[in-house]
Amino acid sequence: MSLPAPSLWLRELGRDRWRPQLDGSLEADVAIVGGGLSGLWTAHAVLDARPGASVVVLEAERVGWGASGRNGGWASALFPVSWGTVARSFGPEGARALRTRLVENLDEIEAALGDDAADVEWHRAGTVVAARSEEQWRQLVADVREEQALGLRDPGVLLDARGVRARLAIDGAVGGVFEPVCASVHPAKLVELLARRLEQRGGLVLERSRVHSGAPGVLVGVGGRVRASQVVWATESYSAAEPRWHRALAPVASQIIATAPLSAAQRERLGNPEAGLTFSDGRRLVIYGQLRADGRVIFGGRGAPYRFGSGVEFATEVGARMRLGLAATLAELLREAGPIEIEASWGGTIGVSRDWYPRVLHDPSERIVFVGGYAGDGVAMTRLAGQLAAAYATGVRLDPDLAVILGRPVRRWEPEPMRWLGVNVGLGLTRLGDALEGRPHAQRAVDVLRGAVLGR
Ligand SMILES: Cc1cc2nc3c(=O)[nH]c(=O)nc-3n(C[C@H](O)[C@H](O)[C@H](O)COP(=O)(O)OP(=O)(O)OC[C@H]3O[C@@H](n4cnc5c(N)ncnc54)[C@H](O)[C@@H]3O)c2cc1C
């Protein structure tokens, strides 16, 4: 019997045995809630800092159940807040330091994967972002110029229409940007590898072990309790269920379709793109694609409405309208491939903070660390955030630049129904901005309004 698997990625793992459950009383130096990438990278970083420490990861379902086992597999150096905004808050040197850490992080992940890189389908093929209108082109040029002016490490490279086509025949591209600092990965294999390696290092990973906070340093579950010197919460979009984090992050849906493997002829018509290339275009409502080595295209997008009260499980099933919408967008982008068959779909939620900054927060009096809020850019960033969380939990190797940027005081989301209204109006304005392509004045007015509503 296979374990429940809410994504093609998790199904492909074919796991059929649960890890142990929390059963009785347990003591640990560091207890981590959430068996996704954040929790597992944090656990590894704790052991790097303090070899021999006792670490337990408690996962409510199975490892990778959340966004970590469902995502689009872009391991990137993207940050959810624009570089201009980061520079206004932390100075150009703050933006440069952050970008450099994000770039180095990717090299470090690759080095850490070592011989396992092929097993987790790690391909360092970069990302191509197509401009499919003059307005999108102007925006991409402005973004690259900003990266250059700030002196950011490895900025995007502008491509003309032929340059885009040479990488991937995206229909209607008038130009684009190539972002070299991006790899694609099989996310469920990555998260499973981290769990197995953690167990080999002496860490304990428990599944079907949902817990909630007790007194400081205590976690309570149905099967038992854990007493730890430090507790790390790494529950991302699920955090609203814990009263302490209730309005820290809004869960926003992101949903994916997977195609059947493209034929050799289809791939040729698309210009024989490199295996593992990731792609997108310059629209406002985020879309993202990955061309897997097996010929499948994994293609996702946002836009499904936010659920009142920060619910999450609704996003797992992709409704017929969303599935058709994603299929139509993909067919439009890769028109030259001809008909593309869709074989699977699934979804999940990303955790978005009120100002779109990810957070790593430490409350020494409560002996608690909170990590999360990647707003859809967490596949690689979870490692950096996990290192900072581990530094707080162990008291060693704190990265001061990261600590300042990710340690901003939390601005809470509004209570319901304002939160429901704000997020959904923001989504509507994002769509409207895209629909107003070719009408720059109206588009700018909508963008200003959207920025005010979404805090972005
Ligand atoms: C559809 C989709 C596509 C995405 N695509 C990309 C992409 O291409 N690139 C990118 O960089 N990012 C992407 N992201 C975002 C990225 O996947 C996340 O930022 C990242 O995986 C977050 O990892 P995490 O460990 O913090 O959270 P999660 O993976 O969500 O892990 C949290 C875990 O906590 C567990 N949990 C919750 N409550 C409890 C409790 N009380 N007790 C015990 N356990 C609990 C959950 O079961 C879950 O497994 C995408 C996200 C989605 C949903």
The ligand as an ORCA input file, in Angstrom:
! r2SCAN-3c Opt
* xyz 0 1
  C       2.240     24.513     -5.984
  C       3.487     25.167     -5.434
  C       4.537     25.475     -6.300
  C       5.710     26.054     -5.808
  N       6.770     26.228     -6.647
  C       7.951     26.688     -6.155
  C       9.099     26.746     -6.983
  O       9.093     26.305     -8.138
  N      10.240     27.285     -6.460
  C      10.294     27.742     -5.171
  O      11.340     28.234     -4.755
  N       9.231     27.625     -4.341
  C       8.074     27.094     -4.796
  N       7.009     26.942     -3.960
  C       7.185     27.284     -2.533
  C       8.019     26.236     -1.804
  O       7.556     24.949     -2.121
  C       7.919     26.498     -0.300
  O       8.359     27.823     -0.051
  C       8.745     25.547      0.543
  O       8.543     24.218      0.164
  C       8.380     25.752      2.007
  O       8.906     24.695      2.765
  P       8.510     24.565      4.297
  O       9.219     23.413      4.821
  O       8.717     25.883      4.959
  O       6.929     24.353      4.300
  P       6.101     23.037      3.937
  O       6.747     22.244      2.901
  O       4.696     23.479      3.686
  O       6.171     22.175      5.257
  C       5.415     22.443      6.396
  C       5.088     21.093      7.018
  O       4.576     21.295      8.325
  C       3.650     20.260      8.576
  N       2.831     20.708      9.705
  C       1.943     21.729      9.712
  N       1.404     21.873     10.945
  C       1.981     20.928     11.731
  C       1.843     20.576     13.105
  N       1.003     21.227     13.917
  N       2.582     19.549     13.591
  C       3.451     18.885     12.783
  N       3.613     19.185     11.473
  C       2.892     20.198     10.947
  C       2.908     20.120      7.269
  O       2.255     18.872      7.158
  C       4.023     20.317      6.256
  O       4.571     19.095      5.815
  C       5.814     26.379     -4.418
  C       4.756     26.088     -3.558
  C       3.604     25.482     -4.055
  C       2.475     25.163     -3.112
*
